[in-house]
Amino acid sequence: MNQNNRKKNDVLLGAILLLLAAVMGGGYWFTHRTPAMRAEVTIDGELVKTLDLSKDQEVVILGARGGKNRLVVQEGRIWCAEASCPDQVCVHQGKQSRDGELIVCLPSLMIVQIIGEE
């Protein structure tokens, strides 16, 4: 095989891989774009609260290591408004509203998973 054919095959392989990645990414986006129905809050893997995202509310979740997280539900979105952890990553994750999205606070061992239609 000469050098010219090898370059063509490399370009073709790259184009096929990019197309495959785009199709898979698009499929994931379309299947996870449904509006959320509820949020399940777990602490250290144990379900502690299920929140209906159609009802505006605020709850304080006590974490596994004594931490606190204030979750706010408003207009179908949920976010962590306050946290006692030092890094504040959960607060900076922003408002979540789509099926499959997560809010995670590792110091408190809290995971909020957004659930869409079943």
KACORQUI-V608094 format. One record per residue. PSI is psi as a letter, one per 20 degrees, with the letter a starting at -180 (999 if undefined). Layout:
psi->{PSI | PSI}
This chain:
psi->{p | r | h | g | h | g | g | g | h | g | g | g | g | g | g | g | g | g | g | g | g | g | g | g | g | g | g | g | g | h | i | k | j | q | q | q | h | r | p | p | p | q | o | k | i | p | p | h | q | p | p | o | i | i | p | p | r | p | q | p | p | p | r | h | k | j | r | q | p | o | p | p | p | p | l | j | q | q | r | o | h | q | q | i | q | h | h | k | g | h | h | i | i | a | p | q | j | q | p | i | q | q | p | p | n | g | h | i | k | p | p | o | p | p | p | b | q | 999}
